[in-house]
Amino acid sequence: MSHTPACHSCPRPLCARAASAHHRPARTLARTPVPPRPTLARRRGLPVLAGHRTPGDVHLLAQRMAEVLVGRRATEVLRDHVTVSVREELRSMRGTVSCELAPRLTRVFHQRPDAEGVEASAVIRCDRRSRVFAFRARREEGRWVCTHLETDGVGRRRCGLPVESAR
């Protein structure tokens, strides 16, 4: 049978003092609760997001758009989730991002400029490179519809005459 003795049997004076004194943890920043501060969104009257997580539908829309940009998904799949101008832009840029494997959506950042819209930027991991695109979406009939799209510009097809290399 084992038990812990009531008094500490260490001969050092420091241990003898500590055993008799009441232990009180030090007040550190980790133990001190931080008082809530008013954020910029609260001062403007905009609703505060519940946490920092991007809504699942916006994340899924970003993943599907990444797959279209890589060429793994047809543009028509997003027919109900993009406007006509964005669909035409996606159609012209489809497959311009080179990616041997399926694109991996690493991060999606978002902010709400108004109550019914969201601006998001997504980071795609393709092979050994990271690519980024941003889009603006608004809520229509219970789903997110992308109204504007911007990419990092790498891999876009150039219009005009090809430049010949000097031999």
MODELLER restraints for C-alpha pairs under 7 A, 6 or more apart:
rsr = mdl.restraints
at = mdl.atoms
rsr.add(forms.Gaussian(group=physical.xy_distance, feature=features.Distance(at['CA:8:A'], at['CA:19:A']), mean=6.77, stdev=0.5))
rsr.add(forms.Gaussian(group=physical.xy_distance, feature=features.Distance(at['CA:41:A'], at['CA:47:A']), mean=6.88, stdev=0.5))
rsr.add(forms.Gaussian(group=physical.xy_distance, feature=features.Distance(at['CA:41:A'], at['CA:48:A']), mean=6.30, stdev=0.5))
rsr.add(forms.Gaussian(group=physical.xy_distance, feature=features.Distance(at['CA:42:A'], at['CA:48:A']), mean=6.74, stdev=0.5))
rsr.add(forms.Gaussian(group=physical.xy_distance, feature=features.Distance(at['CA:54:A'], at['CA:108:A']), mean=6.80, stdev=0.5))
rsr.add(forms.Gaussian(group=physical.xy_distance, feature=features.Distance(at['CA:54:A'], at['CA:109:A']), mean=6.78, stdev=0.5))
rsr.add(forms.Gaussian(group=physical.xy_distance, feature=features.Distance(at['CA:54:A'], at['CA:110:A']), mean=6.26, stdev=0.5))
rsr.add(forms.Gaussian(group=physical.xy_distance, feature=features.Distance(at['CA:58:A'], at['CA:144:A']), mean=6.88, stdev=0.5))
rsr.add(forms.Gaussian(group=physical.xy_distance, feature=features.Distance(at['CA:59:A'], at['CA:108:A']), mean=6.63, stdev=0.5))
rsr.add(forms.Gaussian(group=physical.xy_distance, feature=features.Distance(at['CA:62:A'], at['CA:122:A']), mean=6.69, stdev=0.5))
rsr.add(forms.Gaussian(group=physical.xy_distance, feature=features.Distance(at['CA:63:A'], at['CA:105:A']), mean=6.21, stdev=0.5))
rsr.add(forms.Gaussian(group=physical.xy_distance, feature=features.Distance(at['CA:66:A'], at['CA:103:A']), mean=6.79, stdev=0.5))
rsr.add(forms.Gaussian(group=physical.xy_distance, feature=features.Distance(at['CA:67:A'], at['CA:73:A']), mean=5.38, stdev=0.5))
rsr.add(forms.Gaussian(group=physical.xy_distance, feature=features.Distance(at['CA:67:A'], at['CA:103:A']), mean=6.48, stdev=0.5))
rsr.add(forms.Gaussian(group=physical.xy_distance, feature=features.Distance(at['CA:68:A'], at['CA:74:A']), mean=6.01, stdev=0.5))
rsr.add(forms.Gaussian(group=physical.xy_distance, feature=features.Distance(at['CA:68:A'], at['CA:75:A']), mean=6.10, stdev=0.5))
rsr.add(forms.Gaussian(group=physical.xy_distance, feature=features.Distance(at['CA:68:A'], at['CA:94:A']), mean=5.70, stdev=0.5))
rsr.add(forms.Gaussian(group=physical.xy_distance, feature=features.Distance(at['CA:69:A'], at['CA:90:A']), mean=6.82, stdev=0.5))
rsr.add(forms.Gaussian(group=physical.xy_distance, feature=features.Distance(at['CA:69:A'], at['CA:93:A']), mean=6.24, stdev=0.5))
rsr.add(forms.Gaussian(group=physical.xy_distance, feature=features.Distance(at['CA:69:A'], at['CA:94:A']), mean=4.64, stdev=0.5))
rsr.add(forms.Gaussian(group=physical.xy_distance, feature=features.Distance(at['CA:69:A'], at['CA:95:A']), mean=5.40, stdev=0.5))
rsr.add(forms.Gaussian(group=physical.xy_distance, feature=features.Distance(at['CA:69:A'], at['CA:96:A']), mean=6.47, stdev=0.5))
rsr.add(forms.Gaussian(group=physical.xy_distance, feature=features.Distance(at['CA:69:A'], at['CA:97:A']), mean=5.99, stdev=0.5))
rsr.add(forms.Gaussian(group=physical.xy_distance, feature=features.Distance(at['CA:70:A'], at['CA:94:A']), mean=6.36, stdev=0.5))
rsr.add(forms.Gaussian(group=physical.xy_distance, feature=features.Distance(at['CA:70:A'], at['CA:95:A']), mean=4.62, stdev=0.5))
rsr.add(forms.Gaussian(group=physical.xy_distance, feature=features.Distance(at['CA:70:A'], at['CA:96:A']), mean=6.47, stdev=0.5))
rsr.add(forms.Gaussian(group=physical.xy_distance, feature=features.Distance(at['CA:70:A'], at['CA:97:A']), mean=4.94, stdev=0.5))
rsr.add(forms.Gaussian(group=physical.xy_distance, feature=features.Distance(at['CA:70:A'], at['CA:98:A']), mean=6.24, stdev=0.5))
rsr.add(forms.Gaussian(group=physical.xy_distance, feature=features.Distance(at['CA:70:A'], at['CA:99:A']), mean=6.20, stdev=0.5))
rsr.add(forms.Gaussian(group=physical.xy_distance, feature=features.Distance(at['CA:71:A'], at['CA:94:A']), mean=5.34, stdev=0.5))
rsr.add(forms.Gaussian(group=physical.xy_distance, feature=features.Distance(at['CA:71:A'], at['CA:95:A']), mean=4.03, stdev=0.5))
rsr.add(forms.Gaussian(group=physical.xy_distance, feature=features.Distance(at['CA:75:A'], at['CA:87:A']), mean=6.75, stdev=0.5))
rsr.add(forms.Gaussian(group=physical.xy_distance, feature=features.Distance(at['CA:75:A'], at['CA:90:A']), mean=6.69, stdev=0.5))
rsr.add(forms.Gaussian(group=physical.xy_distance, feature=features.Distance(at['CA:75:A'], at['CA:91:A']), mean=6.05, stdev=0.5))
rsr.add(forms.Gaussian(group=physical.xy_distance, feature=features.Distance(at['CA:81:A'], at['CA:144:A']), mean=6.20, stdev=0.5))
rsr.add(forms.Gaussian(group=physical.xy_distance, feature=features.Distance(at['CA:81:A'], at['CA:145:A']), mean=4.36, stdev=0.5))
rsr.add(forms.Gaussian(group=physical.xy_distance, feature=features.Distance(at['CA:81:A'], at['CA:146:A']), mean=6.05, stdev=0.5))
rsr.add(forms.Gaussian(group=physical.xy_distance, feature=features.Distance(at['CA:82:A'], at['CA:145:A']), mean=5.05, stdev=0.5))
rsr.add(forms.Gaussian(group=physical.xy_distance, feature=features.Distance(at['CA:82:A'], at['CA:146:A']), mean=4.54, stdev=0.5))
rsr.add(forms.Gaussian(group=physical.xy_distance, feature=features.Distance(at['CA:82:A'], at['CA:147:A']), mean=6.29, stdev=0.5))
rsr.add(forms.Gaussian(group=physical.xy_distance, feature=features.Distance(at['CA:83:A'], at['CA:145:A']), mean=6.90, stdev=0.5))
rsr.add(forms.Gaussian(group=physical.xy_distance, feature=features.Distance(at['CA:83:A'], at['CA:146:A']), mean=6.30, stdev=0.5))
rsr.add(forms.Gaussian(group=physical.xy_distance, feature=features.Distance(at['CA:83:A'], at['CA:147:A']), mean=5.59, stdev=0.5))
rsr.add(forms.Gaussian(group=physical.xy_distance, feature=features.Distance(at['CA:86:A'], at['CA:147:A']), mean=6.52, stdev=0.5))
rsr.add(forms.Gaussian(group=physical.xy_distance, feature=features.Distance(at['CA:86:A'], at['CA:148:A']), mean=6.19, stdev=0.5))
rsr.add(forms.Gaussian(group=physical.xy_distance, feature=features.Distance(at['CA:86:A'], at['CA:149:A']), mean=6.40, stdev=0.5))
rsr.add(forms.Gaussian(group=physical.xy_distance, feature=features.Distance(at['CA:93:A'], at['CA:156:A']), mean=6.58, stdev=0.5))
rsr.add(forms.Gaussian(group=physical.xy_distance, feature=features.Distance(at['CA:96:A'], at['CA:155:A']), mean=5.16, stdev=0.5))
rsr.add(forms.Gaussian(group=physical.xy_distance, feature=features.Distance(at['CA:96:A'], at['CA:156:A']), mean=6.04, stdev=0.5))
rsr.add(forms.Gaussian(group=physical.xy_distance, feature=features.Distance(at['CA:97:A'], at['CA:155:A']), mean=5.83, stdev=0.5))
rsr.add(forms.Gaussian(group=physical.xy_distance, feature=features.Distance(at['CA:99:A'], at['CA:126:A']), mean=5.13, stdev=0.5))
rsr.add(forms.Gaussian(group=physical.xy_distance, feature=features.Distance(at['CA:99:A'], at['CA:127:A']), mean=6.07, stdev=0.5))
rsr.add(forms.Gaussian(group=physical.xy_distance, feature=features.Distance(at['CA:100:A'], at['CA:127:A']), mean=6.63, stdev=0.5))
rsr.add(forms.Gaussian(group=physical.xy_distance, feature=features.Distance(at['CA:101:A'], at['CA:126:A']), mean=6.93, stdev=0.5))
rsr.add(forms.Gaussian(group=physical.xy_distance, feature=features.Distance(at['CA:101:A'], at['CA:127:A']), mean=6.58, stdev=0.5))
rsr.add(forms.Gaussian(group=physical.xy_distance, feature=features.Distance(at['CA:103:A'], at['CA:124:A']), mean=6.20, stdev=0.5))
rsr.add(forms.Gaussian(group=physical.xy_distance, feature=features.Distance(at['CA:103:A'], at['CA:125:A']), mean=5.90, stdev=0.5))
rsr.add(forms.Gaussian(group=physical.xy_distance, feature=features.Distance(at['CA:103:A'], at['CA:126:A']), mean=5.29, stdev=0.5))
rsr.add(forms.Gaussian(group=physical.xy_distance, feature=features.Distance(at['CA:104:A'], at['CA:124:A']), mean=5.56, stdev=0.5))
rsr.add(forms.Gaussian(group=physical.xy_distance, feature=features.Distance(at['CA:104:A'], at['CA:125:A']), mean=5.04, stdev=0.5))
rsr.add(forms.Gaussian(group=physical.xy_distance, feature=features.Distance(at['CA:104:A'], at['CA:126:A']), mean=6.69, stdev=0.5))
rsr.add(forms.Gaussian(group=physical.xy_distance, feature=features.Distance(at['CA:105:A'], at['CA:123:A']), mean=6.02, stdev=0.5))
rsr.add(forms.Gaussian(group=physical.xy_distance, feature=features.Distance(at['CA:105:A'], at['CA:124:A']), mean=4.59, stdev=0.5))
rsr.add(forms.Gaussian(group=physical.xy_distance, feature=features.Distance(at['CA:105:A'], at['CA:125:A']), mean=6.25, stdev=0.5))
rsr.add(forms.Gaussian(group=physical.xy_distance, feature=features.Distance(at['CA:106:A'], at['CA:123:A']), mean=5.67, stdev=0.5))
rsr.add(forms.Gaussian(group=physical.xy_distance, feature=features.Distance(at['CA:106:A'], at['CA:124:A']), mean=5.81, stdev=0.5))
rsr.add(forms.Gaussian(group=physical.xy_distance, feature=features.Distance(at['CA:106:A'], at['CA:125:A']), mean=6.42, stdev=0.5))
rsr.add(forms.Gaussian(group=physical.xy_distance, feature=features.Distance(at['CA:107:A'], at['CA:122:A']), mean=5.69, stdev=0.5))
rsr.add(forms.Gaussian(group=physical.xy_distance, feature=features.Distance(at['CA:107:A'], at['CA:123:A']), mean=5.25, stdev=0.5))
rsr.add(forms.Gaussian(group=physical.xy_distance, feature=features.Distance(at['CA:108:A'], at['CA:120:A']), mean=6.62, stdev=0.5))
rsr.add(forms.Gaussian(group=physical.xy_distance, feature=features.Distance(at['CA:108:A'], at['CA:121:A']), mean=5.67, stdev=0.5))
rsr.add(forms.Gaussian(group=physical.xy_distance, feature=features.Distance(at['CA:108:A'], at['CA:122:A']), mean=4.38, stdev=0.5))
rsr.add(forms.Gaussian(group=physical.xy_distance, feature=features.Distance(at['CA:108:A'], at['CA:123:A']), mean=6.48, stdev=0.5))
rsr.add(forms.Gaussian(group=physical.xy_distance, feature=features.Distance(at['CA:109:A'], at['CA:120:A']), mean=5.44, stdev=0.5))
rsr.add(forms.Gaussian(group=physical.xy_distance, feature=features.Distance(at['CA:109:A'], at['CA:121:A']), mean=5.29, stdev=0.5))
rsr.add(forms.Gaussian(group=physical.xy_distance, feature=features.Distance(at['CA:109:A'], at['CA:122:A']), mean=6.41, stdev=0.5))
rsr.add(forms.Gaussian(group=physical.xy_distance, feature=features.Distance(at['CA:110:A'], at['CA:118:A']), mean=6.65, stdev=0.5))
rsr.add(forms.Gaussian(group=physical.xy_distance, feature=features.Distance(at['CA:110:A'], at['CA:119:A']), mean=5.50, stdev=0.5))
rsr.add(forms.Gaussian(group=physical.xy_distance, feature=features.Distance(at['CA:110:A'], at['CA:120:A']), mean=4.16, stdev=0.5))
rsr.add(forms.Gaussian(group=physical.xy_distance, feature=features.Distance(at['CA:110:A'], at['CA:121:A']), mean=6.45, stdev=0.5))
rsr.add(forms.Gaussian(group=physical.xy_distance, feature=features.Distance(at['CA:111:A'], at['CA:118:A']), mean=5.79, stdev=0.5))
rsr.add(forms.Gaussian(group=physical.xy_distance, feature=features.Distance(at['CA:111:A'], at['CA:119:A']), mean=5.45, stdev=0.5))
rsr.add(forms.Gaussian(group=physical.xy_distance, feature=features.Distance(at['CA:111:A'], at['CA:120:A']), mean=6.57, stdev=0.5))
rsr.add(forms.Gaussian(group=physical.xy_distance, feature=features.Distance(at['CA:112:A'], at['CA:118:A']), mean=4.53, stdev=0.5))
rsr.add(forms.Gaussian(group=physical.xy_distance, feature=features.Distance(at['CA:112:A'], at['CA:119:A']), mean=6.20, stdev=0.5))
rsr.add(forms.Gaussian(group=physical.xy_distance, feature=features.Distance(at['CA:116:A'], at['CA:138:A']), mean=5.72, stdev=0.5))
rsr.add(forms.Gaussian(group=physical.xy_distance, feature=features.Distance(at['CA:116:A'], at['CA:139:A']), mean=5.81, stdev=0.5))
rsr.add(forms.Gaussian(group=physical.xy_distance, feature=features.Distance(at['CA:117:A'], at['CA:137:A']), mean=5.68, stdev=0.5))
rsr.add(forms.Gaussian(group=physical.xy_distance, feature=features.Distance(at['CA:117:A'], at['CA:138:A']), mean=4.13, stdev=0.5))
rsr.add(forms.Gaussian(group=physical.xy_distance, feature=features.Distance(at['CA:117:A'], at['CA:139:A']), mean=6.39, stdev=0.5))
rsr.add(forms.Gaussian(group=physical.xy_distance, feature=features.Distance(at['CA:118:A'], at['CA:136:A']), mean=5.89, stdev=0.5))
rsr.add(forms.Gaussian(group=physical.xy_distance, feature=features.Distance(at['CA:118:A'], at['CA:137:A']), mean=5.39, stdev=0.5))
rsr.add(forms.Gaussian(group=physical.xy_distance, feature=features.Distance(at['CA:118:A'], at['CA:138:A']), mean=6.20, stdev=0.5))
rsr.add(forms.Gaussian(group=physical.xy_distance, feature=features.Distance(at['CA:119:A'], at['CA:135:A']), mean=5.96, stdev=0.5))
rsr.add(forms.Gaussian(group=physical.xy_distance, feature=features.Distance(at['CA:119:A'], at['CA:136:A']), mean=4.47, stdev=0.5))
rsr.add(forms.Gaussian(group=physical.xy_distance, feature=features.Distance(at['CA:119:A'], at['CA:137:A']), mean=6.40, stdev=0.5))
rsr.add(forms.Gaussian(group=physical.xy_distance, feature=features.Distance(at['CA:120:A'], at['CA:134:A']), mean=5.62, stdev=0.5))
rsr.add(forms.Gaussian(group=physical.xy_distance, feature=features.Distance(at['CA:120:A'], at['CA:135:A']), mean=5.50, stdev=0.5))
rsr.add(forms.Gaussian(group=physical.xy_distance, feature=features.Distance(at['CA:120:A'], at['CA:136:A']), mean=6.32, stdev=0.5))
rsr.add(forms.Gaussian(group=physical.xy_distance, feature=features.Distance(at['CA:121:A'], at['CA:133:A']), mean=5.70, stdev=0.5))
rsr.add(forms.Gaussian(group=physical.xy_distance, feature=features.Distance(at['CA:121:A'], at['CA:134:A']), mean=4.02, stdev=0.5))
rsr.add(forms.Gaussian(group=physical.xy_distance, feature=features.Distance(at['CA:121:A'], at['CA:135:A']), mean=6.34, stdev=0.5))
rsr.add(forms.Gaussian(group=physical.xy_distance, feature=features.Distance(at['CA:122:A'], at['CA:132:A']), mean=5.60, stdev=0.5))
rsr.add(forms.Gaussian(group=physical.xy_distance, feature=features.Distance(at['CA:122:A'], at['CA:133:A']), mean=5.53, stdev=0.5))
rsr.add(forms.Gaussian(group=physical.xy_distance, feature=features.Distance(at['CA:122:A'], at['CA:134:A']), mean=6.16, stdev=0.5))
rsr.add(forms.Gaussian(group=physical.xy_distance, feature=features.Distance(at['CA:123:A'], at['CA:130:A']), mean=6.58, stdev=0.5))
rsr.add(forms.Gaussian(group=physical.xy_distance, feature=features.Distance(at['CA:123:A'], at['CA:131:A']), mean=5.74, stdev=0.5))
rsr.add(forms.Gaussian(group=physical.xy_distance, feature=features.Distance(at['CA:123:A'], at['CA:132:A']), mean=4.53, stdev=0.5))
rsr.add(forms.Gaussian(group=physical.xy_distance, feature=features.Distance(at['CA:123:A'], at['CA:133:A']), mean=6.84, stdev=0.5))
rsr.add(forms.Gaussian(group=physical.xy_distance, feature=features.Distance(at['CA:124:A'], at['CA:130:A']), mean=5.54, stdev=0.5))
rsr.add(forms.Gaussian(group=physical.xy_distance, feature=features.Distance(at['CA:124:A'], at['CA:131:A']), mean=5.09, stdev=0.5))
rsr.add(forms.Gaussian(group=physical.xy_distance, feature=features.Distance(at['CA:124:A'], at['CA:132:A']), mean=5.98, stdev=0.5))
rsr.add(forms.Gaussian(group=physical.xy_distance, feature=features.Distance(at['CA:125:A'], at['CA:131:A']), mean=6.41, stdev=0.5))
rsr.add(forms.Gaussian(group=physical.xy_distance, feature=features.Distance(at['CA:132:A'], at['CA:151:A']), mean=6.40, stdev=0.5))
rsr.add(forms.Gaussian(group=physical.xy_distance, feature=features.Distance(at['CA:132:A'], at['CA:152:A']), mean=5.88, stdev=0.5))
rsr.add(forms.Gaussian(group=physical.xy_distance, feature=features.Distance(at['CA:133:A'], at['CA:150:A']), mean=5.67, stdev=0.5))
rsr.add(forms.Gaussian(group=physical.xy_distance, feature=features.Distance(at['CA:133:A'], at['CA:151:A']), mean=4.24, stdev=0.5))
rsr.add(forms.Gaussian(group=physical.xy_distance, feature=features.Distance(at['CA:133:A'], at['CA:152:A']), mean=6.01, stdev=0.5))
rsr.add(forms.Gaussian(group=physical.xy_distance, feature=features.Distance(at['CA:134:A'], at['CA:149:A']), mean=5.93, stdev=0.5))
rsr.add(forms.Gaussian(group=physical.xy_distance, feature=features.Distance(at['CA:134:A'], at['CA:150:A']), mean=5.16, stdev=0.5))
rsr.add(forms.Gaussian(group=physical.xy_distance, feature=features.Distance(at['CA:134:A'], at['CA:151:A']), mean=6.31, stdev=0.5))
rsr.add(forms.Gaussian(group=physical.xy_distance, feature=features.Distance(at['CA:135:A'], at['CA:146:A']), mean=6.64, stdev=0.5))
rsr.add(forms.Gaussian(group=physical.xy_distance, feature=features.Distance(at['CA:135:A'], at['CA:148:A']), mean=5.39, stdev=0.5))
rsr.add(forms.Gaussian(group=physical.xy_distance, feature=features.Distance(at['CA:135:A'], at['CA:149:A']), mean=4.40, stdev=0.5))
rsr.add(forms.Gaussian(group=physical.xy_distance, feature=features.Distance(at['CA:135:A'], at['CA:150:A']), mean=6.14, stdev=0.5))
rsr.add(forms.Gaussian(group=physical.xy_distance, feature=features.Distance(at['CA:136:A'], at['CA:146:A']), mean=5.73, stdev=0.5))
rsr.add(forms.Gaussian(group=physical.xy_distance, feature=features.Distance(at['CA:136:A'], at['CA:147:A']), mean=5.65, stdev=0.5))
rsr.add(forms.Gaussian(group=physical.xy_distance, feature=features.Distance(at['CA:136:A'], at['CA:148:A']), mean=5.10, stdev=0.5))
rsr.add(forms.Gaussian(group=physical.xy_distance, feature=features.Distance(at['CA:136:A'], at['CA:149:A']), mean=6.67, stdev=0.5))
rsr.add(forms.Gaussian(group=physical.xy_distance, feature=features.Distance(at['CA:137:A'], at['CA:144:A']), mean=6.01, stdev=0.5))
rsr.add(forms.Gaussian(group=physical.xy_distance, feature=features.Distance(at['CA:137:A'], at['CA:145:A']), mean=5.19, stdev=0.5))
rsr.add(forms.Gaussian(group=physical.xy_distance, feature=features.Distance(at['CA:137:A'], at['CA:146:A']), mean=4.12, stdev=0.5))
rsr.add(forms.Gaussian(group=physical.xy_distance, feature=features.Distance(at['CA:137:A'], at['CA:147:A']), mean=5.41, stdev=0.5))
rsr.add(forms.Gaussian(group=physical.xy_distance, feature=features.Distance(at['CA:138:A'], at['CA:144:A']), mean=5.55, stdev=0.5))
rsr.add(forms.Gaussian(group=physical.xy_distance, feature=features.Distance(at['CA:138:A'], at['CA:145:A']), mean=5.49, stdev=0.5))
rsr.add(forms.Gaussian(group=physical.xy_distance, feature=features.Distance(at['CA:138:A'], at['CA:146:A']), mean=6.66, stdev=0.5))
rsr.add(forms.Gaussian(group=physical.xy_distance, feature=features.Distance(at['CA:139:A'], at['CA:145:A']), mean=6.24, stdev=0.5))
